[in-house]
């Protein structure tokens, strides 16, 4: 992984994590605008709290190498729901925001897997061959 890829990886990881932390917090704290959005989409309020907790846990999980892929997959599911719900109940152009977020999340996942692969091969013990007599 080049230095530029590492910088892009950590910048995108930070941005996507902050985005999901703030989004999750706005749902868990029960902000009026978020409640109105869920009611307009005919979704129950308990689902808003559930999605908020999942977004916060996903943002944290993105930083943990062992859970990064699972966190990203869970966030992809949330983003797919956001795209469909936004397109149906708000507008199609506004549904582009979760699509772009999913693309950035995909790049983070791809670079994270690339980084893990490099780190696992670098830390693998090298086998020293002994001469046979």
C-alpha positions, -999 to 999 in steps of 0.1 A, spaced: 0 0 0 15 33 -11 17 63 12 -10 81 -9 -33 51 -5 -27 51 33 -36 88 35 -67 83 14 -77 53 34 -75 71 68 -91 103 55 -121 84 41 -123 61 72 -124 92 94 -150 110 73 -172 80 70 -170 72 107 -178 108 117 -207 108 93 -222 76 108 -215 87 143 -234 120 138 -262 103 119 -265 76 145 -264 102 173 -292 123 157 -314 92 156 -306 79 191 -311 114 206 -345 116 190 -342 148 171 -375 162 159 -365 164 122 -354 127 122 -386 116 139 -406 135 113 -386 118 85 -392 83 98 -429 91 103 -432 105 68 -417 72 55 -442 53 77 -415 36 97 -419 30 135 -399 51 159 -383 21 175 -367 14 141 -351 49 142 -334 41 175 -323 6 162 -308 21 130 -291 48 152 -275 23 174 -264 2 144 -248 33 128 -229 41 159 -217 5 163 -208 4 126 -187 35 129 -168 21 158 -165 -13 140 -149 3 110 -118 11 131 -114 -25 144 -96 -46 118 -113 -78 130 -148 -63 126 -143 -39 98 -158 -61 70 -188 -70 91 -194 -33 101 -191 -22 65 -216 -49 54 -241 -38 80 -237 -2 70 -242 -12 34 -276 -27 43 -285 5 61 -274 26 31 -294 4 7 -325 10 29 -317 47 29 -315 49 -9 -348 32 -14 -366 51 14 -352 85 3 -361 78 -34 -396 68 -25 -405 94 1 -383 124 -6 -367 126 -40 -345 107 -63 -317 133 -65 -315 133 -27 -310 95 -28 -277 101 -44 -261 111 -10 -265 75 4 -252 61 -29 -221 83 -27 -216 73 9 -218 36 -1 -192 42 -27 -168 58 -2 -176 30 23 -167 5 -5 -134 22 -11 -127 21 26 -135 -16 28 -113 -23 -3 -83 -4 10 -88 -19 44 -87 -54 30 -56 -45 9 -40 -31 41 -48 -62 61 -34 -85 34 -2 -66 34 1 -66 71 -6 -103 74 20 -112 49 45 -88 65 40 -104 100 41 -140 87 72 -158 100 97 -166 73 108 -202 71 145 -207 71 156 -237 52 184 -258 66 209 -274 44 206 -312 40 236 -333 45 
